[in-house]
């Protein structure tokens, strides 16, 4: 929230903190988004999938992104994501952090 205020865009953006899988149904009611940035726990499992992979599947299935919008998922290393209707873009690496990008 502090970064949004510094960038003077707090009226155009929302931040949510908590269990993303509990928050997604609430977020879905807000409409479609231009950008979603998720920073899940690195390499943590959710059911039988990596947390990040399950998050991608859920975001894609809920249609949370406008056409042409972007989903960013931060992870602690190289992982494989399941195919979805979202288009994966090249992975960016920042030290030990990997930033996965998907376009709607």
Secondary structure, 3 states (H helix, E strand, C coil): CHHHHHCCCCCCCCCCCCCHHHHHHHHHCCCCEEEEEECCCCCCEECCEEHHHHHHHHHHHHCCEEEEEEEEEEECCCCCCCCCCCEECCCEEECCEEEEEEEC
